[in-house]
Amino acid sequence: MVGVAVGTMALVIVMSVFNGLEDLIRGLFASFDAELKIEAAMGKSFTVEEDWLDEIRNLEGVAILTEVIEDKALLDYNGNQIVGTIKGVSDNFLEQGRFSKGYFWGDTTLGNELRPGAILGRGVGFFLSVNLDDINIPLKIFYPKAPRSAASLDPNQLYSSGILEPVAFFSVERQFDDEYVIAPLAFTRDLLNYGNKRTSLEVKVEEGYSIDEVQQELKSHLGPEFLVKNTDEQHAGLLRTVKLEKLFVFLTLTFILAIASFNIFFSLSMLAIEKKKDIAVLKAMGAPEKLIQQIFLKQGALIAFSGAVIGLVLGYLICLAQENFGLVSLGISSAVIEAYPVRIVWWDFIWISLAVISITLLASWRPAFIASRVNTVTEL
């Protein structure tokens, strides 16, 4: 019973931690990504017109529409260089509640037309050794131009460049921190020579409206030429990986629990051997084989249900304590959260209970069958 309880408790804790990690990933991505993102179904960018954008803004449930131009560029700060992603956004970008989780320090504006500002990922700022207090050193952006001739003696003809003033850092998740620089849309449009083209549109859903309903409405309005993705679909691969890891961990721990259930098998088998004479007496008194089987199956069921209940309760209490007091720390000083996240899902309890009880009862069936086959004549 103790073995079943410990195995059940481990399953509850591990499943809850994976649920917490999944929620953490969603929360971190949601603080950088839009609730809904519109992209071209084919190609890298698409052309926009103001009338067309107004039609989207006026759709029911659309609160904020942000235009985005995003591409790779060379970043240079005081001689330090890396290749990153410049993301040009319209002025209402921060109105969508961005960077609500994680860290953000610095100015919450993107400068002005004369002195455009840049919000850098913490990793980008670290690699470039950016100092926000030093306004005399700008962030230089270099973007390659499309070749117009086979060769050119002037290297300046091969790229366009611009200057941004670093105004803030953000830290959400390493994938974004080490890659992104947020810049004004007009600056990025001119630097990348995109004109009326945009790589995506980001939508914030109005309060009181369902994201799924607004997503379907946008799909119907835009047609098959565009993809409308929610936050999960924007990172479907990563979330699918987390769910697969959770599934394989569940199967692994269930397999370990199945191996541990051999203790039940051998204990009941030894009991059936020791009680052969008692079983023979019962049979002599008229007890059918089915009754003998039920005695041993009930003993296995008692172990299964008692162990499962104790394990579920202990697992729940430990997860509750972790959630409220952070018993186990991540051990990372710069992490967004200090302790392992947990989230209790009652469906996990149901699946764990079914797995534990099924394994335990299956381990009890063979000893019950052996006990029911005791020969009365031989044992008495």
SETIMAR-93850 format. One record per residue (C-alpha): residue in one letter; x, y, z. Coordinates in pm, whole numbers, plus 50000, padded with zeros to 5 digits. Layout:
N
<rec r="A" xx="X" yy="Y" zz="Z"/>
...
***
This chain:
380
<rec r="M" xx="50000" yy="50000" zz="50000"/>
<rec r="V" xx="50288" yy="50236" zz="50079"/>
<rec r="G" xx="50446" yy="50157" zz="49742"/>
<rec r="V" xx="50122" yy="50236" zz="49558"/>
<rec r="A" xx="50081" yy="50557" zz="49761"/>
<rec r="V" xx="50435" yy="50677" zz="49682"/>
<rec r="G" xx="50396" yy="50600" zz="49310"/>
<rec r="T" xx="50061" yy="50779" zz="49296"/>
<rec r="M" xx="50200" yy="51080" zz="49482"/>
<rec r="A" xx="50493" yy="51101" zz="49238"/>
<rec r="L" xx="50255" yy="51093" zz="48941"/>
<rec r="V" xx="50041" yy="51372" zz="49087"/>
<rec r="I" xx="50342" yy="51595" zz="49159"/>
<rec r="V" xx="50510" yy="51543" zz="48822"/>
<rec r="M" xx="50188" yy="51598" zz="48625"/>
<rec r="S" xx="50114" yy="51916" zz="48821"/>
<rec r="V" xx="50466" yy="52051" zz="48758"/>
<rec r="F" xx="50428" yy="51993" zz="48384"/>
<rec r="N" xx="50092" yy="52172" zz="48394"/>
<rec r="G" xx="50259" yy="52461" zz="48575"/>
<rec r="L" xx="50542" yy="52477" zz="48322"/>
<rec r="E" xx="50291" yy="52479" zz="48037"/>
<rec r="D" xx="50105" yy="52770" zz="48198"/>
<rec r="L" xx="50433" yy="52953" zz="48260"/>
<rec r="I" xx="50534" yy="52918" zz="47895"/>
<rec r="R" xx="50192" yy="53042" zz="47783"/>
<rec r="G" xx="50210" yy="53335" zz="48021"/>
<rec r="L" xx="50561" yy="53439" zz="47916"/>
<rec r="F" xx="50483" yy="53412" zz="47547"/>
<rec r="A" xx="50155" yy="53599" zz="47595"/>
<rec r="S" xx="50345" yy="53892" zz="47746"/>
<rec r="F" xx="50541" yy="53928" zz="47421"/>
<rec r="D" xx="50309" yy="53786" zz="47156"/>
<rec r="A" xx="49971" yy="53918" zz="47052"/>
<rec r="E" xx="49645" yy="53750" zz="47147"/>
<rec r="L" xx="49585" yy="53707" zz="46773"/>
<rec r="K" xx="49839" yy="53737" zz="46493"/>
<rec r="I" xx="49754" yy="53783" zz="46124"/>
<rec r="E" xx="50010" yy="53655" zz="45874"/>
<rec r="A" xx="50015" yy="53586" zz="45501"/>
<rec r="A" xx="49936" yy="53225" zz="45415"/>
<rec r="M" xx="50197" yy="53240" zz="45139"/>
<rec r="G" xx="50507" yy="53457" zz="45138"/>
<rec r="K" xx="50682" yy="53669" zz="45396"/>
<rec r="S" xx="50480" yy="53990" zz="45376"/>
<rec r="F" xx="50160" yy="54139" zz="45239"/>
<rec r="T" xx="50045" yy="54481" zz="45122"/>
<rec r="V" xx="49810" yy="54686" zz="45339"/>
<rec r="E" xx="49585" yy="54982" zz="45267"/>
<rec r="E" xx="49442" yy="55216" zz="45529"/>
<rec r="D" xx="49082" yy="55139" zz="45428"/>
<rec r="W" xx="49148" yy="54766" zz="45464"/>
<rec r="L" xx="49307" yy="54819" zz="45805"/>
<rec r="D" xx="49007" yy="55026" zz="45915"/>
<rec r="E" xx="48777" yy="54739" zz="45820"/>
<rec r="I" xx="48970" yy="54509" zz="46054"/>
<rec r="R" xx="48973" yy="54770" zz="46333"/>
<rec r="N" xx="48596" yy="54804" zz="46306"/>
<rec r="L" xx="48529" yy="54431" zz="46337"/>
<rec r="E" xx="48340" yy="54337" zz="46651"/>
<rec r="G" xx="48574" yy="54233" zz="46931"/>
<rec r="V" xx="48890" yy="54398" zz="46790"/>
<rec r="A" xx="49023" yy="54645" zz="47049"/>
<rec r="I" xx="49371" yy="54730" zz="46915"/>
<rec r="L" xx="49538" yy="54658" zz="46579"/>
<rec r="T" xx="49917" yy="54685" zz="46564"/>
<rec r="E" xx="50110" yy="54687" zz="46237"/>
<rec r="V" xx="50438" yy="54492" zz="46240"/>
<rec r="I" xx="50745" yy="54474" zz="46017"/>
<rec r="E" xx="50993" yy="54211" zz="46130"/>
<rec r="D" xx="51321" yy="54095" zz="45977"/>
<rec r="K" xx="51682" yy="54003" zz="46052"/>
<rec r="A" xx="51942" yy="54281" zz="46071"/>
<rec r="L" xx="52295" yy="54347" zz="46194"/>
<rec r="L" xx="52308" yy="54531" zz="46527"/>
<rec r="D" xx="52610" yy="54741" zz="46621"/>
<rec r="Y" xx="52673" yy="54920" zz="46950"/>
<rec r="N" xx="53008" yy="55080" zz="47020"/>
<rec r="G" xx="53183" yy="54826" zz="46795"/>
<rec r="N" xx="53006" yy="54519" zz="46934"/>
<rec r="Q" xx="52798" yy="54341" zz="46670"/>
<rec r="I" xx="52541" yy="54062" zz="46656"/>
<rec r="V" xx="52271" yy="53955" zz="46414"/>
<rec r="G" xx="51925" yy="53996" zz="46564"/>
<rec r="T" xx="51564" yy="54058" zz="46471"/>
<rec r="I" xx="51431" yy="54410" zz="46445"/>
<rec r="K" xx="51059" yy="54434" zz="46505"/>
<rec r="G" xx="50901" yy="54756" zz="46390"/>
<rec r="V" xx="50568" yy="54824" zz="46558"/>
<rec r="S" xx="50311" yy="55101" zz="46549"/>
<rec r="D" xx="50272" yy="55334" zz="46847"/>
<rec r="N" xx="49996" yy="55129" zz="47015"/>
<rec r="F" xx="50221" yy="54823" zz="47065"/>
<rec r="L" xx="50265" yy="54870" zz="47440"/>
<rec r="E" xx="49892" yy="54942" zz="47480"/>
<rec r="Q" xx="49829" yy="54571" zz="47423"/>
<rec r="G" xx="49962" yy="54492" zz="47772"/>
<rec r="R" xx="50301" yy="54371" zz="47656"/>
<rec r="F" xx="50570" yy="54269" zz="47906"/>
<rec r="S" xx="50311" yy="54220" zz="48180"/>
<rec r="K" xx="50518" yy="53921" zz="48294"/>
<rec r="G" xx="50891" yy="53906" zz="48319"/>
<rec r="Y" xx="51107" yy="54216" zz="48366"/>
<rec r="F" xx="51100" yy="54557" zz="48202"/>
<rec r="W" xx="51309" yy="54857" zz="48293"/>
<rec r="G" xx="51358" yy="55185" zz="48114"/>
<rec r="D" xx="51139" yy="55418" zz="47911"/>
<rec r="T" xx="50800" yy="55287" zz="47794"/>
<rec r="T" xx="50802" yy="55492" zz="47473"/>
<rec r="L" xx="50979" yy="55438" zz="47143"/>
<rec r="G" xx="51119" yy="55791" zz="47120"/>
<rec r="N" xx="51000" yy="56036" zz="46859"/>
<rec r="E" xx="51041" yy="56093" zz="46488"/>
<rec r="L" xx="51369" yy="56280" zz="46530"/>
<rec r="R" xx="51515" yy="56042" zz="46791"/>
<rec r="P" xx="51357" yy="55699" zz="46747"/>
<rec r="G" xx="51407" yy="55468" zz="47043"/>
<rec r="A" xx="51464" yy="55096" zz="47078"/>
<rec r="I" xx="51355" yy="54845" zz="47342"/>
<rec r="L" xx="51614" yy="54568" zz="47357"/>
<rec r="G" xx="51594" yy="54214" zz="47482"/>
<rec r="R" xx="51815" yy="54164" zz="47788"/>
<rec r="G" xx="52032" yy="53913" zz="47601"/>
<rec r="V" xx="52084" yy="54155" zz="47311"/>
<rec r="G" xx="52177" yy="54429" zz="47555"/>
<rec r="F" xx="52422" yy="54196" zz="47731"/>
<rec r="F" xx="52593" yy="54082" zz="47410"/>
<rec r="L" xx="52629" yy="54441" zz="47287"/>
<rec r="S" xx="52719" yy="54584" zz="47633"/>
<rec r="V" xx="52448" yy="54849" zz="47601"/>
<rec r="N" xx="52438" yy="55126" zz="47864"/>
<rec r="L" xx="52099" yy="55297" zz="47879"/>
<rec r="D" xx="52242" yy="55592" zz="48069"/>
<rec r="D" xx="52492" yy="55676" zz="47795"/>
<rec r="I" xx="52285" yy="55868" zz="47540"/>
<rec r="N" xx="52589" yy="55954" zz="47328"/>
<rec r="I" xx="52635" yy="55600" zz="47193"/>
<rec r="P" xx="52359" yy="55499" zz="46948"/>
<rec r="L" xx="52250" yy="55156" zz="46835"/>
<rec r="K" xx="52327" yy="55118" zz="46465"/>
<rec r="I" xx="52113" yy="54893" zz="46244"/>
<rec r="F" xx="52240" yy="54757" zz="45912"/>
<rec r="Y" xx="52012" yy="54585" zz="45662"/>
<rec r="P" xx="52127" yy="54438" zz="45326"/>
<rec r="K" xx="51976" yy="54587" zz="45013"/>
<rec r="A" xx="51853" yy="54383" zz="44717"/>
<rec r="P" xx="52140" yy="54371" zz="44464"/>
<rec r="R" xx="52088" yy="54605" zz="44171"/>
<rec r="S" xx="52400" yy="54512" zz="43976"/>
<rec r="A" xx="52645" yy="54229" zz="43958"/>
<rec r="A" xx="52915" yy="54419" zz="44141"/>
<rec r="S" xx="52970" yy="54752" zz="44310"/>
<rec r="L" xx="53289" yy="54918" zz="44428"/>
<rec r="D" xx="53103" yy="55115" zz="44695"/>
<rec r="P" xx="53009" yy="54889" zz="44990"/>
<rec r="N" xx="52762" yy="55152" zz="45113"/>
<rec r="Q" xx="52542" yy="55061" zz="44819"/>
<rec r="L" xx="52501" yy="54707" zz="44953"/>
<rec r="Y" xx="52317" yy="54795" zz="45274"/>
<rec r="S" xx="52102" yy="55058" zz="45438"/>
<rec r="S" xx="52161" yy="55180" zz="45791"/>
<rec r="G" xx="51986" yy="55370" zz="46066"/>
<rec r="I" xx="52040" yy="55485" zz="46423"/>
<rec r="L" xx="51827" yy="55411" zz="46729"/>
<rec r="E" xx="51858" yy="55528" zz="47088"/>
<rec r="P" xx="51837" yy="55238" zz="47340"/>
<rec r="V" xx="51566" yy="55336" zz="47590"/>
<rec r="A" xx="51470" yy="55013" zz="47772"/>
<rec r="F" xx="51536" yy="54644" zz="47830"/>
<rec r="F" xx="51287" yy="54360" zz="47854"/>
<rec r="S" xx="51327" yy="54004" zz="47975"/>
<rec r="V" xx="51053" yy="53753" zz="47901"/>
<rec r="E" xx="51207" yy="53433" zz="47768"/>
<rec r="R" xx="51550" yy="53358" zz="47629"/>
<rec r="Q" xx="51414" yy="53299" zz="47279"/>
<rec r="F" xx="51303" yy="53665" zz="47272"/>
<rec r="D" xx="51564" yy="53817" zz="47504"/>
<rec r="D" xx="51858" yy="53710" zz="47286"/>
<rec r="E" xx="51697" yy="53802" zz="46956"/>
<rec r="Y" xx="51461" yy="54100" zz="46949"/>
<rec r="V" xx="51489" yy="54476" zz="46923"/>
<rec r="I" xx="51159" yy="54666" zz="46927"/>
<rec r="A" xx="51165" yy="54981" zz="46711"/>
<rec r="P" xx="50913" yy="55233" zz="46569"/>
<rec r="L" xx="50725" yy="55120" zz="46260"/>
<rec r="A" xx="50819" yy="55424" zz="46050"/>
<rec r="F" xx="51192" yy="55377" zz="46120"/>
<rec r="T" xx="51179" yy="55006" zz="46033"/>
<rec r="R" xx="50968" yy="55066" zz="45723"/>
<rec r="D" xx="51218" yy="55318" zz="45584"/>
<rec r="L" xx="51524" yy="55114" zz="45681"/>
<rec r="L" xx="51394" yy="54789" zz="45531"/>
<rec r="N" xx="51225" yy="54969" zz="45239"/>
<rec r="Y" xx="50894" yy="54789" zz="45297"/>
<rec r="G" xx="50662" yy="55070" zz="45194"/>
<rec r="N" xx="50301" yy="54951" zz="45237"/>
<rec r="K" xx="50409" yy="54595" zz="45310"/>
<rec r="R" xx="50376" yy="54438" zz="45654"/>
<rec r="T" xx="50496" yy="54103" zz="45783"/>
<rec r="S" xx="50206" yy="54067" zz="46030"/>
<rec r="L" xx="49924" yy="54240" zz="46214"/>
<rec r="E" xx="49872" yy="54189" zz="46587"/>
<rec r="V" xx="49529" yy="54208" zz="46744"/>
<rec r="K" xx="49422" yy="54264" zz="47103"/>
<rec r="V" xx="49073" yy="54134" zz="47173"/>
<rec r="E" xx="48827" yy="54364" zz="47346"/>
<rec r="E" xx="48725" yy="54270" zz="47699"/>
<rec r="G" xx="48408" yy="54064" zz="47713"/>
<rec r="Y" xx="48475" yy="53893" zz="47379"/>
<rec r="S" xx="48607" yy="53542" zz="47331"/>
<rec r="I" xx="48943" yy="53511" zz="47156"/>
<rec r="D" xx="48817" yy="53206" zz="46964"/>
<rec r="E" xx="48510" yy="53392" zz="46839"/>
<rec r="V" xx="48714" yy="53694" zz="46723"/>
<rec r="Q" xx="48964" yy="53457" zz="46561"/>
<rec r="Q" xx="48689" yy="53288" zz="46361"/>
<rec r="E" xx="48545" yy="53625" zz="46261"/>
<rec r="L" xx="48885" yy="53743" zz="46137"/>
<rec r="K" xx="48933" yy="53422" zz="45940"/>
<rec r="S" xx="48595" yy="53466" zz="45774"/>
<rec r="H" xx="48667" yy="53831" zz="45693"/>
<rec r="L" xx="49023" yy="53784" zz="45563"/>
<rec r="G" xx="48971" yy="53460" zz="45372"/>
<rec r="P" xx="49221" yy="53180" zz="45294"/>
<rec r="E" xx="49499" yy="53421" zz="45194"/>
<rec r="F" xx="49574" yy="53493" zz="45560"/>
<rec r="L" xx="49644" yy="53290" zz="45873"/>
<rec r="V" xx="49500" yy="53403" zz="46207"/>
<rec r="K" xx="49687" yy="53243" zz="46498"/>
<rec r="N" xx="49619" yy="53257" zz="46871"/>
<rec r="T" xx="49903" yy="53247" zz="47126"/>
<rec r="D" xx="49910" yy="52865" zz="47138"/>
<rec r="E" xx="49924" yy="52833" zz="46759"/>
<rec r="Q" xx="50210" yy="53084" zz="46737"/>
<rec r="H" xx="50424" yy="52840" zz="46939"/>
<rec r="A" xx="50245" yy="52515" zz="46863"/>
<rec r="G" xx="50569" yy="52318" zz="46831"/>
<rec r="L" xx="50700" yy="52406" zz="47177"/>
<rec r="L" xx="50367" yy="52347" zz="47353"/>
<rec r="R" xx="50328" yy="52016" zz="47169"/>
<rec r="T" xx="50674" yy="51917" zz="47293"/>
<rec r="V" xx="50579" yy="51996" zz="47654"/>
<rec r="K" xx="50262" yy="51788" zz="47624"/>
<rec r="L" xx="50454" yy="51498" zz="47469"/>
<rec r="E" xx="50709" yy="51516" zz="47751"/>
<rec r="K" xx="50426" yy="51509" zz="48002"/>
<rec r="L" xx="50275" yy="51205" zz="47829"/>
<rec r="F" xx="50605" yy="51013" zz="47821"/>
<rec r="V" xx="50681" yy="51096" zz="48184"/>
<rec r="F" xx="50333" yy="50972" zz="48278"/>
<rec r="L" xx="50392" yy="50648" zz="48087"/>
<rec r="T" xx="50740" yy="50606" zz="48241"/>
<rec r="L" xx="50618" yy="50654" zz="48597"/>
<rec r="T" xx="50321" yy="50426" zz="48528"/>
<rec r="F" xx="50562" yy="50159" zz="48405"/>
<rec r="I" xx="50771" yy="50200" zz="48722"/>
<rec r="L" xx="50452" yy="50167" zz="48924"/>
<rec r="A" xx="50367" yy="49850" zz="48729"/>
<rec r="I" xx="50707" yy="49705" zz="48822"/>
<rec r="A" xx="50647" yy="49801" zz="49184"/>
<rec r="S" xx="50313" yy="49620" zz="49170"/>
<rec r="F" xx="50507" yy="49292" zz="49148"/>
<rec r="N" xx="50534" yy="49326" zz="49526"/>
<rec r="I" xx="50156" yy="49293" zz="49542"/>
<rec r="F" xx="50168" yy="48997" zz="49306"/>
<rec r="F" xx="50426" yy="48808" zz="49512"/>
<rec r="S" xx="50265" yy="48899" zz="49846"/>
<rec r="L" xx="49925" yy="48770" zz="49736"/>
<rec r="S" xx="50085" yy="48466" zz="49574"/>
<rec r="M" xx="50262" yy="48378" zz="49900"/>
<rec r="L" xx="49939" yy="48434" zz="50088"/>
<rec r="A" xx="49758" yy="48195" zz="49853"/>
<rec r="I" xx="50026" yy="47930" zz="49918"/>
<rec r="E" xx="50019" yy="47980" zz="50296"/>
<rec r="K" xx="49640" yy="47965" zz="50310"/>
<rec r="K" xx="49594" yy="47655" zz="50098"/>
<rec r="K" xx="49450" yy="47453" zz="50387"/>
<rec r="D" xx="49213" yy="47736" zz="50485"/>
<rec r="I" xx="49102" yy="47766" zz="50124"/>
<rec r="A" xx="49050" yy="47389" zz="50109"/>
<rec r="V" xx="48832" yy="47409" zz="50422"/>
<rec r="L" xx="48624" yy="47684" zz="50267"/>
<rec r="K" xx="48581" yy="47480" zz="49952"/>
<rec r="A" xx="48485" yy="47175" zz="50159"/>
<rec r="M" xx="48219" yy="47388" zz="50327"/>
<rec r="G" xx="48077" yy="47468" zz="49985"/>
<rec r="A" xx="48252" yy="47793" zz="49891"/>
<rec r="P" xx="48268" yy="47823" zz="49509"/>
<rec r="E" xx="48584" yy="47920" zz="49320"/>
<rec r="K" xx="48434" yy="48259" zz="49241"/>
<rec r="L" xx="48411" yy="48342" zz="49613"/>
<rec r="I" xx="48777" yy="48248" zz="49666"/>
<rec r="Q" xx="48879" yy="48470" zz="49375"/>
<rec r="Q" xx="48675" yy="48758" zz="49514"/>
<rec r="I" xx="48848" yy="48733" zz="49853"/>
<rec r="F" xx="49190" yy="48782" zz="49698"/>
<rec r="L" xx="49071" yy="49042" zz="49446"/>
<rec r="K" xx="48913" yy="49240" zz="49728"/>
<rec r="Q" xx="49239" yy="49232" zz="49917"/>
<rec r="G" xx="49416" yy="49365" zz="49606"/>
<rec r="A" xx="49142" yy="49627" zz="49566"/>
<rec r="L" xx="49191" yy="49733" zz="49928"/>
<rec r="I" xx="49561" yy="49787" zz="49862"/>
<rec r="A" xx="49488" yy="49967" zz="49535"/>
<rec r="F" xx="49219" yy="50205" zz="49661"/>
<rec r="S" xx="49389" yy="50278" zz="49993"/>
<rec r="G" xx="49725" yy="50345" zz="49826"/>
<rec r="A" xx="49566" yy="50555" zz="49552"/>
<rec r="V" xx="49367" yy="50770" zz="49795"/>
<rec r="I" xx="49665" yy="50826" zz="50025"/>
<rec r="G" xx="49891" yy="50908" zz="49727"/>
<rec r="L" xx="49638" yy="51148" zz="49572"/>
<rec r="V" xx="49590" yy="51332" zz="49902"/>
<rec r="L" xx="49963" yy="51356" zz="49972"/>
<rec r="G" xx="50036" yy="51468" zz="49615"/>
<rec r="Y" xx="49763" yy="51733" zz="49635"/>
<rec r="L" xx="49892" yy="51865" zz="49968"/>
<rec r="I" xx="50253" yy="51883" zz="49844"/>
<rec r="C" xx="50144" yy="52065" zz="49524"/>
<rec r="L" xx="49935" yy="52303" zz="49733"/>
<rec r="A" xx="50233" yy="52374" zz="49960"/>
<rec r="Q" xx="50459" yy="52427" zz="49658"/>
<rec r="E" xx="50210" yy="52667" zz="49504"/>
<rec r="N" xx="50173" yy="52876" zz="49820"/>
<rec r="F" xx="50516" yy="52854" zz="49980"/>
<rec r="G" xx="50755" yy="52757" zz="49697"/>
<rec r="L" xx="50917" yy="52463" zz="49875"/>
<rec r="V" xx="51141" yy="52366" zz="49582"/>
<rec r="S" xx="51330" yy="52652" zz="49420"/>
<rec r="L" xx="51443" yy="52663" zz="49060"/>
<rec r="G" xx="51791" yy="52757" zz="49177"/>
<rec r="I" xx="51823" yy="53030" zz="48911"/>
<rec r="S" xx="51870" yy="53382" zz="49043"/>
<rec r="S" xx="51763" yy="53551" zz="48717"/>
<rec r="A" xx="51453" yy="53339" zz="48661"/>
<rec r="V" xx="51113" yy="53502" zz="48616"/>
<rec r="I" xx="50978" yy="53290" zz="48902"/>
<rec r="E" xx="51168" yy="53161" zz="49204"/>
<rec r="A" xx="51006" yy="52819" zz="49255"/>
<rec r="Y" xx="50880" yy="52541" zz="49031"/>
<rec r="P" xx="50531" yy="52628" zz="48906"/>
<rec r="V" xx="50249" yy="52381" zz="48967"/>
<rec r="R" xx="49888" yy="52362" zz="48854"/>
<rec r="I" xx="49648" yy="52095" zz="48973"/>
<rec r="V" xx="49422" yy="51950" zz="48702"/>
<rec r="W" xx="49147" yy="51720" zz="48823"/>
<rec r="W" xx="49150" yy="51521" zz="48498"/>
<rec r="D" xx="49505" yy="51415" zz="48585"/>
<rec r="F" xx="49374" yy="51277" zz="48915"/>
<rec r="I" xx="49116" yy="51069" zz="48729"/>
<rec r="W" xx="49369" yy="50925" zz="48481"/>
<rec r="I" xx="49622" yy="50856" zz="48756"/>
<rec r="S" xx="49358" yy="50681" zz="48968"/>
<rec r="L" xx="49247" yy="50465" zz="48675"/>
<rec r="A" xx="49607" yy="50371" zz="48592"/>
<rec r="V" xx="49699" yy="50286" zz="48951"/>
<rec r="I" xx="49385" yy="50085" zz="49025"/>
<rec r="S" xx="49402" yy="49898" zz="48692"/>
<rec r="I" xx="49766" yy="49799" zz="48745"/>
<rec r="T" xx="49706" yy="49689" zz="49104"/>
<rec r="L" xx="49397" yy="49486" zz="49025"/>
<rec r="L" xx="49573" yy="49325" zz="48731"/>
<rec r="A" xx="49856" yy="49223" zz="48964"/>
<rec r="S" xx="49598" yy="49069" zz="49199"/>
<rec r="W" xx="49420" yy="48859" zz="48938"/>
<rec r="R" xx="49681" yy="48583" zz="48899"/>
<rec r="P" xx="49715" yy="48508" zz="49275"/>
<rec r="A" xx="49334" yy="48502" zz="49301"/>
<rec r="F" xx="49318" yy="48251" zz="49015"/>
<rec r="I" xx="49585" yy="48032" zz="49180"/>
<rec r="A" xx="49398" yy="48038" zz="49511"/>
<rec r="S" xx="49071" yy="47936" zz="49348"/>
<rec r="R" xx="49240" yy="47628" zz="49196"/>
<rec r="V" xx="49343" yy="47470" zz="49530"/>
<rec r="N" xx="49267" yy="47098" zz="49535"/>
<rec r="T" xx="49051" yy="47019" zz="49838"/>
<rec r="V" xx="49136" yy="46646" zz="49847"/>
<rec r="T" xx="49513" yy="46702" zz="49837"/>
<rec r="E" xx="49528" yy="46978" zz="50102"/>
<rec r="L" xx="49295" yy="46820" zz="50364"/>
***
